[in-house]
Amino acid sequence: MGSMTPEPTRTLNPMVGVVVVSHEQVAFSMVEAARRVVGTMPGVNVVCVSSAEDSAAITQRVSHACSEVDDGAGVLIMVDVYGSTPFNVAMSMLDGTGAGEVLCGVNLPMLLKLATLDRSRLSPAEIAQELCECGRRSIRIGSELTGKIVVGGIR
């Protein structure tokens, strides 16, 4: 399916590149939404995976997307679903030959936080940790925040 051309890196120092990989058009839509809120997101690329694609084709596209955004500081691959084919492809790329990390469960708050991080000073693993914590904090149950009892629910 679709791949989004990354915005050019605008820093003199190498920064960690990011590739967001999802089923169908989820990654494209999330990155576009983030860009509408925060503006440009240099060094971020998208790979949208079709259910008709095999692992080899996905691997080739993710690898190409990584090479487009890797300017020497490594790459963070963000995937939508743990245990999925995109996740397994991303994990297969962590071969120890370069700086890289995989983060599962990508959501919009993570992408908004990504825009505030200085990716020229952090490693892929450090960025993944920051984004993971942000993603966890963003998942909430409304009735727990308000203290109100849900009708028909157990509280």
ChimeraX attribute file (.defattr): number of C-alpha atoms within 10 A of each C-alpha:
attribute: neighborCount
match mode: 1-to-1
recipient: residues
	/A:1	13
	/A:2	13
	/A:3	18
	/A:4	17
	/A:5	14
	/A:6	19
	/A:7	14
	/A:8	13
	/A:9	18
	/A:10	11
	/A:11	11
	/A:12	7
	/A:13	13
	/A:14	16
	/A:15	25
	/A:16	26
	/A:17	28
	/A:18	30
	/A:19	28
	/A:20	30
	/A:21	31
	/A:22	25
	/A:23	19
	/A:24	15
	/A:25	17
	/A:26	19
	/A:27	28
	/A:28	20
	/A:29	14
	/A:30	20
	/A:31	21
	/A:32	17
	/A:33	15
	/A:34	20
	/A:35	15
	/A:36	10
	/A:37	11
	/A:38	14
	/A:39	11
	/A:40	15
	/A:41	22
	/A:42	17
	/A:43	24
	/A:44	29
	/A:45	25
	/A:46	29
	/A:47	28
	/A:48	23
	/A:49	25
	/A:50	14
	/A:51	10
	/A:52	7
	/A:53	11
	/A:54	11
	/A:55	14
	/A:56	10
	/A:57	11
	/A:58	21
	/A:59	18
	/A:60	12
	/A:61	18
	/A:62	26
	/A:63	15
	/A:64	12
	/A:65	26
	/A:66	26
	/A:67	15
	/A:68	19
	/A:69	26
	/A:70	23
	/A:71	16
	/A:72	15
	/A:73	21
	/A:74	23
	/A:75	28
	/A:76	27
	/A:77	30
	/A:78	27
	/A:79	27
	/A:80	19
	/A:81	17
	/A:82	13
	/A:83	12
	/A:84	14
	/A:85	20
	/A:86	27
	/A:87	21
	/A:88	16
	/A:89	20
	/A:90	25
	/A:91	16
	/A:92	11
	/A:93	18
	/A:94	15
	/A:95	9
	/A:96	7
	/A:97	7
	/A:98	13
	/A:99	17
	/A:100	25
	/A:101	22
	/A:102	22
	/A:103	23
	/A:104	20
	/A:105	15
	/A:106	23
	/A:107	22
	/A:108	17
	/A:109	17
	/A:110	22
	/A:111	23
	/A:112	20
	/A:113	16
	/A:114	21
	/A:115	18
	/A:116	10
	/A:117	13
	/A:118	12
	/A:119	22
	/A:120	15
	/A:121	14
	/A:122	14
	/A:123	20
	/A:124	23
	/A:125	17
	/A:126	14
	/A:127	21
	/A:128	22
	/A:129	14
	/A:130	14
	/A:131	23
	/A:132	18
	/A:133	11
	/A:134	18
	/A:135	18
	/A:136	13
	/A:137	11
	/A:138	13
	/A:139	10
	/A:140	9
	/A:141	8
	/A:142	10
	/A:143	11
	/A:144	11
	/A:145	8
	/A:146	8
	/A:147	9
	/A:148	10
	/A:149	11
	/A:150	11
	/A:151	7
	/A:152	6
	/A:153	6
	/A:154	6
	/A:155	10
